[in-house]
Structure formats: structure tokens, C-alpha cells
Amino acid sequence: MAQLHEIPVIVRQMSDTEVLEVAIIENIQRADLNAIEEAASFRQLMDRFGHTQERLAEALNKSRSHIANLLRLLNLPEPIQDMVKDGKLTAGHARALITAPNAAQLARRVTEKGLSVRETENMVRKLAQPQDAQPKPTPKSGEKDVDTRALEADLSAHLKMKVQINHPSSGEGQLVISYRDLDQLDHLCKLLSGQG
């Protein structure tokens, strides 16, 4: 169709595992995936090939926060994931519902009323406050945002150790991992050196 008889190619020898990994990455970049399918693909790459969010972000030319935000969608109840797959809810709406205890019920309300992402966030925030409580002040500059707290929780669960992330708006950040004993420290060292 292009009326070309020769084209430039790169031929690489790959194992079956490498071929599968490249195929998944190419499908993520090429296909018109919804947020849940994209998140499931990220999870598959992490589970099957041991990739970190940072490595995925680099391989897919996406930000680490984009990867982290999509992966959080997999914690939502199935009915909400189905609504995202069907295009009834956006990923932004779904993210706002992650912390809500009655997320499925709220998701139906969001679709029925046609609420924006901002309106959904406000609704979840109001429902999370006790009725007699005063509105909470806006976070101070030193307080951690939701994504940072979620990342701390993910890392703590994965490492089975307490993790703190101190990420100032400018300058270098700090990751603090607390271990109980020398066995945990040894396990951490193995994980960091790729032997765990």
C-alpha cells in the first residue's frame, strides 16, 4: 500500500518473557484503553515482571503519579470499576470515590445527577465530616497530599515496614523506612539489591 520495497527495521533476539512484556507495553501505548484496563495492564507488568511504578513511568513515558493514581482505581468495588469501563464515570470521578465508605451508592448518585469531578470530591469530603464538626481548614504547606499518603500506604504494605515520604514542593525529598530488627533490615537490603 505504501509502495515501498524496503523499510528500515531493528531485529532483536528476545525471550518469550521479553516478547510478552514488550507486547503488553505496546498495547498500553497503542490501544484506546479505559482507565481500569490501563491500570490492570500496569498491575500485570508489575506482578509478572517485577516492575516498580518508577520503572513503568520511565518505560511508558508517563509520570509516576499517573501510574499511582490509575493503580489506586483497582481498589474500588467492581460496580464502580464497571462504570468506568462503560464510560459512565471518568477516572477522576472514580479517584474521588476511593476513600468513600459507601462508594458504589455515591457513584450512582454522581451519574444520576451528572456531577462534575470537583462536585464529587466536595460531596465525598462533606460526607466524611461528622455532622457536628466544623469544616476542616485547608491543608497547610507541610501536610501531605492524598497521593503521597496513598504511596506511603502502598510501600508500607509491600515492604511490611513503616514508610514515610517527605516531599517538599521544591528541593530534594526524603524516604524513611523504619525496620523492627536486623532480620527486617537484611530483608530490605535484599529487596533493594534485587535479590528479594
N, C-alpha and C positions, 0 to 999 in steps of 0.2 A: 504493500500500500504506500509506503514511503518512497518506493523506487530506489532503495539503496541496496547495493550488493555487498557492502562491507560496513560493519559497525564496530566501534571500539568496545571491548569488553575486558573485564577483570575476572580471571578464573582463580578461584580459591579452593584449596582442599579443606574440607570440613568434616568433622564427625557428625553422626546423626543428631547428637545433642546440640551441637553448634547450629546445625541447619534448622532445628526446631526453634531454637532461641531467636535466630535471625528472622524466621518466618513470623513468629509472634510479634516481634518489634516492627517488622514491615507492615503487618496487618493493623497494628495500633496506629501507625502513621498514615496509612492509606485509607482504611475503611472509614465510613461515616458511622462511628460507634456512638452510642449514647453514653452518658457518664457512668452508668453501672457496668456496662460491658467493658468500658475502658478501665475502670477500677479493677474488675475481675481479671483483666489481662495483666495489669500491673501486679496483682497479688500472685498470679500464676508464675510470672517471671521471678518474683521474689522467693516463692516457695520452691519452685523447681530448680532454679539456678543460683539461689543464694544472693541475689542482688539486693543492695541496700536502696533506700529511696534516693540517696545522693547519686549512686551509680545509674539508676534508672533515669533520673533527671538529666544526667550527662548524655546517656545513650540516646534519649528521645528528644533532646534539646528543649526540655521543659523545666520549669522551676521546681525545686523540691517541695515548695508549699503547694503547688498544683497537684503533685503526686500525693502528698499527705492528705490534702482536702478530699481528693477523689477516693482514696482508700478508706477514709472515715465513713463514706457513704455505705460501705459494705456492712457497717454495724447497725444500719437501720433495719426495722422489721420488713419482711418480704413484701407486704402490701404496698409499702412506700417505695421500695425498690421497683416494684412492678409499675407504679405510677410514673416513675422517672423513665423507665424503659418505654412506656406507652406515650411519653411526651405530655402527660397531664401535669407533671411537676418538673421544674428545672432543677439542676444540680444545686443552685443557690437556695431554692426553697427547701430542698431536702437537707442541705447542710444546716439550715436554721432549725430544723426539727430534730437534729441528732440528740440534743440534750433534753428534749421534752419527754416526760414520763408517758404521756398519752399521745405519742407521735402520730399513730395511724388515724386517730379521731381528728386531730388537728389538721392532718393532711387533707382529709375530706372537707373540712371547713375552708381550708385555703383554696381548694379547687372550686367549691360551690360559690364562694364569694369573689373569686378571681383576685385574691390578694397579691400584692407585689412582694418581692423578697424582703424589702425593708419593713413592710406591714407585718409580714410573717415573723420576722425577727422581733419586732415590738410586741406582738401577741405572745410569743413564747416567753419573752422577758417578763411581761406583766403576769403571766400565769405562774411563773416560777417564784414570784414575790409573795410572801404571806399577805393576806388581805389587810392586816393592821399595820404592816410595815411601811415605813417611808420609802420613797423611791431611792434606789441606791445612787450614790454620786458616780459621775463618770470616772473610769479608771484613771489613776494617777500615772504619770510617766513611768514610774518604777514598776507598776503592776504588769503581770504577764498577760498576753492576749490568749484567746481561746485556742488558737493553733499551737502556740508554744506549750500550753498546758497539756494539750492532746498529745503532742510529740513526746513530752516528758512521760506521760502515762504509757504510751506505746513502747518507748525504750525501757521503762521500768518493768513492764510486763515481759518484754522479750529477754532482758538480761536477768530478771528476777532480783534486781538490786534497785535501790533508790537512785533516781536520776534527777538532777536539777540543771536547767538550762538558763543561763543568764545572758540575754542577747540585747545589749543596748542598741538604741536606734542608730548610733554611729560608733565605729571602732570595733575592736575585737570582742568576740563573745567568749563564754566560758561554759564548758560541760563538766559537771561534777557528778561522779559515780561513787556512791558510798557502798562499801562491802563490809560484811559481818566478820569474816575471818580470813585466814590465809588461803583456805580452800577456794573461797569465792574469788579472791584476788588472782589465784592461779587460773581459775576458770575464765576470768575476764581477760587475762593476758593471752590465753589460748584463742579466745574469740577474736581479739584484736589482731593477733598474728595470723588469723585464717586457719587455725588448727582445730577450733572448737566446733 
